Amino acid sequence: MGLGALTAARADTTGLPTTDWPQASAVPGGVARLALGPATDRPRAWAGEAPLLVVGDPAGWTALVGIPLSATPGDAQIEVETGGGRRALPYRIGPKAYAEQRLTVAPRTVELSSKDLARHERERLHQQAVIARFTEPVPRDLRMQAPVDGRRSSSFGLRRVFNGQARQPHSGMDIAATTGTPVVAPLAGQVVDTGDYFFNGQTVWLDHGGGLLSMLCHLSRTDVRAGDSLAAGQPLGAVGATGRVTGPHLHWSVLLNRTSVDPALFIHA
């Protein structure tokens, strides 16, 4: 079914409860909350080819849109399908400036050998398949807890410079903690992948449903396996210093519609 006429009115979040999660932040690396209005059945929505998480009830539905860090501020749109057909719903991405972080790491993790590069490419393709998951039911509660207690040592979106060479911005939140500190599930979900990866070290992927996933990296120990269902707060492993790191910590990424977004938007006090 083709796109309908472009909706004249801007999508906005007027009337949405301020206690709803995640917090709205329509900037690169943030999450836009777009009101879809009432409908008997849950609408379907997409950002490009990626299906979107739609929450709410027949009195009013909301599409949650993960905005890539690479997005250009300005006009954007999603596609929405209801019983009345398919339409485009526009919204606006605001600007955001992220800080820069300079790190010194082992040279082999910056200038990759042909063997390490081939390994990284295999792992990248494998993890792309994990990221593309969209499962049901969608999560009923989107309020997350920090997966480990500790000081935030590096925030989402930092422009990373390794050994003087610029690399991709930081795609998650780093929490400093000693090796062996327990790591727990930030939200109920199913373990869909575990592995020991070149950059991320020992890693656990959790599928929370509706295209919302968590990736927890650099673990010293993994205590779960693919297929396990975890409640929020249930242990899954321990902090470590595996992969490309400068010391023990947890790297936590949150992905929504195949896009890394700021985990801080999901954390409740």
C-alpha positions as CSV (number, residue, x, y, z in Angstrom):
1,M,0.0,0.0,0.0
2,G,1.5,3.4,-1.0
3,L,2.1,6.3,1.2
4,G,-0.9,8.6,1.8
5,A,-0.7,12.4,1.7
6,L,1.8,13.9,4.1
7,T,0.0,14.9,7.3
8,A,-0.1,18.6,7.7
9,A,0.1,18.8,11.4
10,R,3.3,18.2,13.3
11,A,3.4,15.1,15.5
12,D,3.7,16.2,19.1
13,T,3.6,14.7,22.6
14,T,1.0,17.1,24.1
15,G,-1.1,15.3,26.7
16,L,1.3,12.4,27.1
17,P,2.0,11.6,30.8
18,T,5.3,13.0,31.9
19,T,5.9,9.8,33.9
20,D,6.0,7.6,30.8
21,W,9.2,6.1,29.8
22,P,11.5,6.5,28.0
23,Q,12.0,10.2,28.5
24,A,11.4,12.1,25.2
25,S,14.5,13.6,23.6
26,A,14.1,14.1,19.9
27,V,17.8,14.6,19.1
28,P,20.4,12.4,17.5
29,G,20.9,9.4,19.8
30,G,17.6,10.2,21.6
31,V,14.0,8.9,21.5
32,A,11.0,10.7,20.0
33,R,7.6,10.0,21.4
34,L,5.0,10.5,18.6
35,A,1.3,10.5,19.4
36,L,-0.7,8.3,16.9
37,G,-4.1,8.9,18.3
38,P,-6.9,6.4,19.2
39,A,-7.4,3.1,17.3
40,T,-9.1,-0.1,18.1
41,D,-6.0,-2.2,17.2
42,R,-2.4,-1.3,17.8
43,P,-1.1,0.6,14.8
44,R,2.0,-0.5,13.0
45,A,4.8,2.0,12.3
46,W,8.2,2.1,10.7
47,A,11.3,4.3,10.5
48,G,12.6,3.4,7.1
49,E,12.5,-0.4,7.0
50,A,12.8,-0.8,10.8
51,P,9.5,-1.5,12.7
52,L,8.8,0.7,15.6
53,L,7.7,0.0,19.2
54,V,4.2,1.2,19.6
55,V,2.8,1.4,23.2
56,G,-0.5,2.5,24.7
57,D,-4.1,1.4,24.4
58,P,-7.2,2.0,22.1
59,A,-7.7,5.4,23.8
60,G,-4.3,6.6,22.5
61,W,-1.2,5.0,21.0
62,T,2.4,6.3,20.9
63,A,5.3,5.3,18.6
64,L,8.7,5.3,20.1
65,V,11.4,6.3,17.6
66,G,15.1,5.7,18.2
67,I,17.0,8.4,16.4
68,P,20.5,7.5,15.1
69,L,23.5,9.5,16.3
70,S,24.2,10.1,12.6
71,A,20.8,11.7,12.0
72,T,20.9,15.3,10.6
73,P,18.8,17.7,12.7
74,G,15.7,18.9,10.8
75,D,12.6,17.4,9.4
76,A,12.0,13.6,9.6
77,Q,9.1,11.2,9.3
78,I,7.8,7.8,10.1
79,E,5.2,5.7,8.4
80,V,2.1,4.6,10.2
81,E,-0.5,1.9,9.3
82,T,-3.9,1.7,10.8
83,G,-7.2,0.3,9.7
84,G,-7.7,3.5,7.7
85,G,-4.6,2.9,5.6
86,R,-1.0,4.1,5.6
87,R,0.3,7.6,6.1
88,A,3.4,9.6,6.8
89,L,3.8,11.3,10.2
90,P,6.4,14.1,10.3
91,Y,8.4,15.2,13.3
92,R,11.5,17.3,13.9
93,I,14.9,16.3,15.1
94,G,16.6,18.9,17.2
95,P,20.4,19.5,17.5
96,K,22.7,18.1,20.2
97,A,26.4,18.5,20.7
98,Y,28.3,15.6,22.4
99,A,31.6,15.9,24.2
100,E,34.9,14.3,23.0
101,Q,36.8,11.6,24.9
102,R,40.5,10.7,24.2
103,L,41.6,7.2,25.1
104,T,44.8,5.2,24.9
105,V,44.4,1.5,24.2
106,A,46.5,-1.4,22.8
107,P,47.6,-0.5,19.2
108,R,46.3,-3.8,17.9
109,T,42.7,-2.7,18.8
110,V,43.0,0.4,16.6
111,E,45.1,-0.7,13.7
112,L,43.6,-4.1,13.1
113,S,45.6,-6.9,11.5
114,S,44.0,-8.7,8.5
115,K,43.1,-11.6,10.9
116,D,41.5,-9.3,13.5
117,L,39.7,-7.3,10.8
118,A,38.2,-10.5,9.3
119,R,37.1,-11.6,12.8
120,H,35.5,-8.2,13.5
121,E,33.6,-8.3,10.2
122,R,32.2,-11.7,11.0
123,E,31.1,-10.6,14.4
124,R,29.6,-7.4,13.0
125,L,27.4,-9.3,10.5
126,H,26.4,-11.7,13.3
127,Q,25.4,-8.9,15.6
128,Q,23.5,-7.1,12.9
129,A,21.2,-10.1,12.8
130,V,20.7,-9.8,16.5
131,I,19.9,-6.1,16.3
132,A,17.3,-6.7,13.6
133,R,15.1,-8.7,16.0
134,F,11.5,-7.6,16.5
135,T,9.5,-9.8,18.8
136,E,6.2,-9.8,20.7
137,P,4.8,-9.2,23.1
138,V,6.0,-5.7,23.5
139,P,7.3,-4.7,27.0
140,R,4.6,-3.5,29.4
141,D,7.1,-1.4,31.5
142,L,9.9,0.5,29.9
143,R,11.5,1.8,33.1
144,M,14.9,0.3,33.4
145,Q,17.3,0.0,36.3
146,A,21.1,0.5,35.9
147,P,22.5,-3.0,35.4
148,V,25.4,-2.4,37.9
149,D,26.0,0.0,40.7
150,G,28.9,2.4,40.0
151,R,30.1,5.7,38.7
152,R,29.2,6.6,35.1
153,S,32.7,6.7,33.6
154,S,31.7,7.5,30.0
155,S,28.3,8.7,28.7
156,F,26.5,7.9,25.5
157,G,27.4,9.9,22.4
158,L,30.9,10.9,23.3
159,R,33.1,11.3,20.2
160,R,35.8,8.7,20.7
161,V,39.4,9.3,19.8
162,F,41.6,6.2,20.3
163,N,45.4,6.7,20.2
164,G,44.8,10.0,18.4
165,Q,42.5,8.5,15.7
166,A,38.8,9.5,15.6
167,R,36.4,6.6,15.7
168,Q,32.6,6.1,15.9
169,P,30.8,7.9,18.8
170,H,30.3,6.0,22.0
171,S,27.2,3.9,21.5
172,G,26.4,3.2,25.2
173,M,26.9,4.1,28.8
174,D,30.1,2.9,30.7
175,I,29.7,2.2,34.4
176,A,32.9,1.8,36.4
177,A,33.0,-1.1,38.8
178,T,35.5,-3.6,40.1
179,T,36.0,-7.0,38.3
180,G,33.5,-9.5,39.6
181,T,30.8,-7.0,40.5
182,P,27.4,-8.6,39.6
183,V,25.6,-7.4,36.5
184,V,21.8,-7.7,36.3
185,A,19.2,-7.4,33.7
186,P,18.0,-3.8,33.4
187,L,14.6,-4.9,32.3
188,A,12.8,-8.3,31.8
189,G,13.9,-10.0,28.7
190,Q,15.2,-13.1,26.9
191,V,18.9,-13.8,26.4
192,V,19.3,-14.0,22.6
193,D,23.0,-14.1,22.2
194,T,26.2,-14.5,24.2
195,G,29.8,-14.5,23.0
196,D,33.4,-13.2,23.3
197,Y,33.8,-10.5,20.8
198,F,36.9,-8.7,19.6
199,F,35.9,-5.2,20.7
200,N,33.1,-6.0,23.2
201,G,34.7,-8.9,25.0
202,Q,32.3,-11.2,26.8
203,T,28.8,-10.0,25.9
204,V,25.2,-10.7,26.7
205,W,22.3,-9.6,24.5
206,L,18.8,-9.2,26.0
207,D,15.6,-8.9,23.9
208,H,13.0,-7.0,25.8
209,G,10.4,-7.2,23.0
210,G,9.2,-4.8,20.3
211,G,12.7,-4.1,18.9
212,L,14.1,-3.0,22.3
213,L,17.3,-4.7,23.2
214,S,20.2,-4.3,25.7
215,M,23.8,-5.3,25.1
216,L,26.1,-5.7,28.1
217,C,29.8,-5.9,27.4
218,H,33.3,-6.5,28.7
219,L,32.1,-9.1,31.2
220,S,34.5,-11.3,33.2
221,R,31.9,-14.0,33.5
222,T,28.7,-14.9,31.7
223,D,26.1,-16.8,33.9
224,V,23.4,-17.2,31.3
225,R,22.9,-18.7,27.8
226,A,20.7,-18.0,24.8
227,G,17.1,-18.9,25.5
228,D,17.1,-18.0,29.2
229,S,14.3,-15.7,30.3
230,L,15.4,-13.1,32.9
231,A,13.3,-10.9,35.2
232,A,14.4,-7.3,35.8
233,G,17.2,-7.3,38.3
234,Q,18.2,-11.0,37.8
235,P,22.0,-11.6,37.6
236,L,23.5,-12.4,34.2
237,G,27.2,-12.1,34.7
238,A,30.0,-10.0,36.3
239,V,31.9,-6.9,35.4
240,G,35.3,-7.4,33.7
241,A,37.8,-6.0,31.4
242,T,37.5,-8.1,28.3
243,G,37.7,-6.8,24.7
244,R,38.9,-3.2,24.0
245,V,39.1,-1.6,27.4
246,T,41.3,0.6,29.5
247,G,40.1,-1.0,32.8
248,P,37.2,-3.0,34.3
249,H,33.8,-1.5,33.7
250,L,30.4,-2.4,32.2
251,H,29.5,-1.1,28.7
252,W,25.7,-1.0,28.4
253,S,24.0,-0.2,25.1
254,V,20.2,0.1,24.5
255,L,18.9,-0.3,21.0
256,L,15.5,0.7,19.7
257,N,14.4,0.1,16.1
258,R,17.9,-1.1,15.3
259,T,19.4,2.1,16.6
260,S,21.6,2.8,19.6
261,V,20.0,5.3,21.9
262,D,21.0,6.9,25.2
263,P,20.3,4.4,28.1
264,A,19.9,7.3,30.5
265,L,16.5,8.0,28.9
266,F,15.2,4.7,30.2
267,I,16.6,4.8,33.8
268,H,14.2,5.5,36.6
269,A,15.4,6.7,40.0
